[in-house]
Structures are given as C-alpha cells and as structure tokens.
Amino acid sequence: MQKIVISGHVPEEYLQPYLGMFQFDMPDTGNREFTSEELRERIVHCDGCLILDSIVDRELLDAAKQLKVIANFGVGINNIDLEYATQKKLPVINTPTQVTEATAEHAAALCIGAMRGIARYDRALRRGIWESPIFSNADTMVEGSILGILGFGRIGRRVCHKLQGFGMEVIYYDKIRAPEEVEKELRVTYRSFDEVLREADCITLHMPFLPENLHIINANALRAMKPGAYFVNTARGKLVDEQALADALREGRIKGAALDVYENEPDILPVLLTLENVTLTPHIASLTKKARHGMCREVFAGIVGVLGGERPYNVVNPQVFEA
C-alpha cells in the first residue's frame, strides 16, 4: 500500500474514501503540524506528501527519496519551492476550484461588513457603548457603490456576481483582460490598475502572490484610492504593505478595511489590532465543511492521478510530465 505523509491532522471522516488506498502518516491530534524535522524524517519513505501549512523547501525535497507527488491543501503554493520541485521532476498539485465559492462568500461578506461597520458596532456594544446617532457619515451604502476587483479569476468573478446582487457596479483589473463577451455577460468594465484605485468605493484583492506582486498595495496605491474608500484582502498577505495600510487607516485616508490574510501569519502587525476601522479574520475564508470536503476530493484526485501515471488537471507544474 502506498504511503502518504500529511503535515497536519485531517479528521478521519475526510479521509474515509481513501483509507483502503493509502497508508497515512500524520499528527494524531488537530491544530498541530509536524515540525520540519519530523516531516523530513517521515517523507523519506513516502510516495506522496499532503501539505496543510508547512514549508516545502530544498532540504525537505532532498530528503524525499521516493516521493512521487506533492499536494498542497489550498490554491496558493508560495509555501513550496516550486522551481526546485520542478527540477526534481516532482509534480505539485493544488485545489484550484473547491475554495472558490467559500472564499468569494467571505470576501463579499467582508466588503459588506466593512462598508456597514458591522464589526465596529459589535465591538462597541460589547463594551457597553450604544452607538446609534441620528445622522452619521461613519458607514457607506453598498447599493449604488462601485466595487473594484483586482484580479479577475475564479474567485474575483464569483465576488462580482455576489455583490452585483447587492446593487454594486463592478469594475476590474487583471493582467490578462477578460474577453469582451465575458465582460458583457458579467456586466463588468475593465479599467487599468490605477483607474480601479481612483474610481472604486470598495476594492477587493484577488491576485496570486508572485514576486512582482510583493506589496502591490503600498503607500502610493493607498494614496491613489478614493477618499472614503474601503479595502478588502482575502488573497495573500504579502500583496499588501501592512504598515502603509495601517497608516492610511489611522490617518483616515481610507475609511476602512477587512483582512483575512497577513504578511507574517499567524503574527499580525500590532497596530492593526488597535484600529477600530479594520475587521480581521484568521485566514478562514474557505473554512466551511462543504469546502473542506471538496478540497479533500480535489487534492486526492490529483494524488491518485499522479500515482496512477496520469497528468491531473490540478497540477501546477505540468512541464514535469514532458519527456
């Protein structure tokens, strides 16, 4: 029986369909990951490796003497040395489709929650403060506002659909512009990156993290945003200069923000924890039971495919299959 090492604990109900196919080696309890040393020791004689949060570096890959596939439980693969894995002809697979709806829901909820101040009012009530003025400019109507989407892939398009249902007009920027027929079907307008910054009342970020995208939302980008605008990030923390964002929030240059991802997770820039005009969630946008079951099905379909000599659709370095 082929052996799969899993970097963290996965409840048995998620692994049930695969118990007769694989021998699993993973931590016995939840919320614990193997240390890097433990993972190196275990990966030596494994056929596959499923990564939850751990780092896959050169040292780990060199220890994997019979490894045939690396699977990442999520879309982003910046925790894996993809270049070195590709050099070693190791397929890397991910879960590109099964996080889409849950992440888009969370992003849409954060947009609405930020614009309507929901978390701020909740915190005030818990402190015994009844904040209910007759007139206030603290919050912004969602209906009739302009949503700016930076990154118009699977998740960005679903966020578009969901927030159009709340009456938002949608503009977007993507490095690769969508075909004209797609823009018409989705009722969106293409803008340059700078135009989205200037025109949107709420900006939601859905770009992948690539080296050229490091801090793409920086002090200059935040200064270019419409006064009173909101910023939401459910993509990757390293896309945002967190200190610049905190400065813009503290100085009132933008009205509010909502974040699910951070540059140095699980650590959060301390000043962000002190600001009332930012909503924070702990990287849980895809954390629903339905999404997690779907991710397990998708990641194991890829593992089974590779170990069976196939080239699965969710391999991120397909060149390893070339002769």
C-alpha positions in Angstrom: 0.0 0.0 0.0 1.3 3.4 -0.9 2.2 5.8 1.9 1.1 9.4 2.2 2.5 11.7 4.8 0.2 14.6 5.8 1.9 17.6 7.5 -1.1 18.2 9.9 -4.1 16.3 11.3 -7.0 15.6 9.0 -10.2 14.1 10.6 -11.0 10.6 9.6 -14.3 11.5 8.0 -12.4 13.5 5.3 -10.0 10.6 4.7 -12.6 7.8 4.8 -12.8 7.2 1.0 -9.1 6.7 0.8 -8.3 4.5 3.8 -8.3 1.4 1.7 -6.0 3.0 -0.9 -3.2 4.6 1.2 -1.4 4.3 4.5 -1.5 7.7 6.2 1.2 9.2 8.5 0.0 12.4 10.2 -0.2 14.0 13.7 -2.7 12.3 16.0 -4.4 15.5 17.1 -5.9 18.6 15.4 -4.2 22.0 15.2 -0.7 20.5 15.2 1.7 20.3 12.3 4.7 18.1 12.1 7.9 20.1 12.8 10.2 20.5 9.8 12.5 17.9 11.3 9.6 15.4 11.9 8.4 15.9 8.3 11.9 15.3 6.9 12.1 12.1 8.8 8.7 10.9 7.6 8.9 11.9 4.0 11.9 9.7 3.3 9.9 6.6 2.5 6.6 8.2 1.4 5.1 8.1 -2.1 3.1 11.3 -1.6 3.0 14.3 0.7 0.0 16.4 1.5 0.9 19.8 2.9 -1.5 21.8 5.0 0.5 24.7 6.3 4.1 23.5 6.3 7.0 24.8 4.2 8.4 22.6 1.4 12.0 23.7 0.9 15.0 22.2 -0.8 16.1 20.4 2.4 12.7 18.6 2.6 12.7 17.8 -1.1 16.2 16.4 -0.9 15.1 14.1 1.9 12.2 12.7 -0.2 13.9 9.6 -1.7 10.9 8.0 -3.3 8.4 10.9 -3.4 6.3 11.0 -6.5 3.8 13.8 -5.8 3.5 16.9 -3.6 -0.1 18.1 -2.8 -0.9 21.4 -1.3 -4.2 21.8 0.5 -5.2 25.2 -1.0 -4.7 27.2 -4.1 -1.6 29.3 -3.3 1.7 27.4 -3.4 4.1 30.1 -2.2 5.0 27.7 0.7 6.5 25.3 -1.8 9.8 25.7 -3.6 8.1 25.1 -7.0 11.2 25.7 -9.0 13.3 23.1 -7.2 10.4 20.6 -7.2 10.1 21.0 -10.9 13.9 20.5 -11.3 13.4 17.2 -9.5 10.5 16.3 -11.8 8.1 16.2 -8.9 4.5 17.1 -9.8 2.9 19.7 -7.4 -0.9 19.7 -7.3 -3.3 22.1 -5.5 -7.0 22.7 -5.0 -7.9 25.4 -7.6 -11.7 25.0 -7.8 -13.0 23.9 -4.4 -12.2 27.0 -2.5 -13.9 29.4 -4.9 -17.4 29.7 -3.5 -16.5 29.8 0.1 -13.7 32.3 -0.4 -15.9 34.5 -2.6 -18.6 34.4 0.0 -16.2 35.5 2.7 -14.8 38.3 0.6 -18.3 39.6 -0.2 -19.2 39.4 3.5 -16.1 41.4 4.4 -16.9 44.0 1.8 -20.4 44.5 3.1 -19.3 44.2 6.8 -16.6 46.8 6.3 -18.8 49.3 4.5 -21.6 49.0 7.0 -19.4 48.9 10.1 -20.8 45.7 11.4 -17.7 44.6 13.4 -17.2 48.1 14.8 -20.8 48.3 16.1 -20.5 44.8 17.6 -17.3 45.7 19.5 -18.9 48.9 20.8 -22.0 47.1 22.1 -19.8 44.6 23.9 -18.0 47.5 25.6 -21.4 48.9 26.7 -21.5 51.7 24.1 -24.8 52.3 22.3 -23.6 54.0 19.1 -26.7 54.9 17.2 -26.6 58.6 16.1 -29.5 60.1 14.0 -27.0 61.3 11.4 -23.6 59.9 10.7 -21.0 59.6 7.9 -19.4 56.6 9.5 -20.7 54.0 7.0 -21.4 53.6 3.3 -24.3 52.2 1.4 -23.4 49.1 -0.6 -26.2 49.5 -3.2 -25.0 52.0 -5.8 -21.4 51.9 -4.8 -18.6 50.9 -7.2 -16.7 47.7 -6.5 -13.2 47.4 -7.8 -11.8 43.9 -8.2 -8.1 43.5 -8.6 -7.6 40.0 -10.1 -10.5 38.6 -12.1 -10.0 34.9 -11.9 -12.4 32.3 -10.5 -12.8 33.9 -7.1 -12.9 37.5 -8.4 -15.7 36.7 -10.8 -17.8 35.0 -8.1 -17.3 38.0 -5.8 -18.5 40.1 -8.7 -21.7 38.0 -9.1 -22.5 38.1 -5.4 -22.0 41.8 -4.9 -23.8 42.8 -8.1 -26.8 41.1 -6.3 -26.4 43.9 -3.7 -26.6 46.6 -6.3 -22.9 47.3 -6.8 -21.4 48.4 -10.1 -18.3 46.4 -10.9 -15.0 47.5 -12.4 -12.0 45.3 -12.6 -8.3 45.0 -13.4 -6.4 41.8 -14.4 -3.1 41.3 -16.0 -5.0 39.4 -18.7 -8.2 41.2 -19.7 -11.3 39.0 -20.0 -12.8 38.5 -23.5 -15.3 41.1 -24.5 -18.2 38.6 -24.4 -17.3 37.7 -20.8 -17.3 41.3 -19.8 -20.7 41.7 -21.4 -22.1 38.6 -19.7 -20.8 39.5 -16.3 -21.7 43.2 -16.7 -18.2 44.5 -15.8 -16.0 47.2 -17.1 -12.3 46.9 -17.5 -10.1 49.6 -16.0 -6.3 49.9 -15.6 -4.9 49.2 -12.1 -4.6 52.9 -11.3 -8.1 53.6 -12.6 -9.6 51.0 -10.3 -7.7 52.6 -7.3 -9.1 56.0 -8.2 -12.7 55.0 -9.0 -13.8 52.3 -6.6 -15.6 52.8 -3.4 -14.5 49.3 -2.2 -11.5 47.4 -3.6 -11.2 43.6 -3.1 -8.0 41.9 -3.9 -7.8 38.5 -5.7 -4.4 38.4 -7.2 -1.9 35.5 -6.8 1.3 36.2 -4.9 4.2 36.4 -7.3 7.5 38.2 -6.6 6.5 41.1 -8.8 3.3 41.5 -6.8 5.0 42.0 -3.5 3.4 45.0 -1.8 1.4 45.8 -4.9 -0.9 47.6 -2.4 1.6 50.1 -1.0 1.6 53.6 0.3 1.3 55.0 -3.2 -1.6 52.8 -4.1 -3.4 53.6 -0.9 -2.9 57.4 -1.6 -4.4 56.9 -5.0 -7.6 55.4 -3.6 -10.8 57.4 -3.4 -11.1 59.2 -0.1 -13.6 57.3 2.0 -13.0 54.0 0.1 -12.6 50.6 1.7 -10.0 47.8 1.1 -10.5 44.0 1.4 -7.9 41.3 1.1 -8.7 37.6 1.1 -5.9 36.7 -1.3 -2.3 36.7 0.1 -0.9 38.9 2.9 2.4 39.7 1.1 0.4 41.6 -1.6 -0.1 44.4 0.9 2.3 46.7 2.8 0.6 46.3 6.1 2.3 49.3 7.8 1.2 51.5 4.9 -2.3 50.2 5.2 -2.4 50.8 8.9 -1.1 54.4 8.3 -3.8 55.0 5.8 -6.5 53.7 8.2 -5.2 55.6 11.2 -4.9 58.9 9.2 -8.4 58.4 7.7 -7.2 58.4 4.1 -9.4 55.4 3.5 -12.5 54.7 5.5 -12.0 51.1 6.4 -10.5 47.7 5.6 -11.1 44.0 6.2 -8.4 41.4 6.1 -8.3 37.6 6.2 -4.7 37.2 5.3 -1.5 38.7 6.6 2.1 39.1 5.7 3.6 37.1 8.5 0.9 34.7 9.6 0.0 33.9 12.3 1.5 37.2 13.5 -0.5 40.3 12.8 1.0 43.8 12.7 0.2 45.0 16.3 -1.1 48.4 15.2 -3.8 46.7 13.1 -5.2 45.2 16.3 -5.7 48.7 17.8 -7.7 50.2 14.9 -11.5 50.3 15.0 -11.9 50.7 11.3 -10.5 47.4 10.3 -12.1 43.9 10.5 -9.8 41.0 11.0 -10.4 37.2 10.4 -7.7 34.5 10.8 -7.3 33.2 7.2 -10.6 31.2 7.3 -12.3 32.4 4.1 -12.6 28.8 2.8 -13.3 27.3 6.2 -16.6 25.5 5.7 -17.2 21.8 6.0 -18.5 21.7 2.4 -15.4 23.4 1.0 -13.0 21.2 3.1 -14.7 18.1 1.8 -14.4 19.4 -1.8 -10.7 20.3 -1.2 -10.0 16.7 0.0 -11.7 15.2 -3.0 -9.8 17.5 -5.4 -6.4 17.0 -3.8 -6.7 13.3 -3.6 -8.0 13.1 -7.2 -4.7 14.7 -8.1 -2.7 12.4 -5.9 -4.4 9.3 -7.3 -4.0 10.6 -10.8 -0.2 11.1 -10.5 0.4 7.8 -8.7 -1.6 6.1 -11.4 0.6 7.6 -14.2 -1.9 10.3 -15.2 -1.5 14.1 -15.6 -4.3 15.6 -13.4 -5.8 19.0 -14.3 -4.7 20.5 -11.0 -1.0 20.0 -11.5 0.7 23.4 -11.3 4.0 22.4 -13.0 2.8 20.3 -15.9 6.2 20.5 -17.6 7.4 17.7 -15.3 5.4 15.3 -17.4 7.2 16.3 -20.6 9.9 14.0 -21.9 
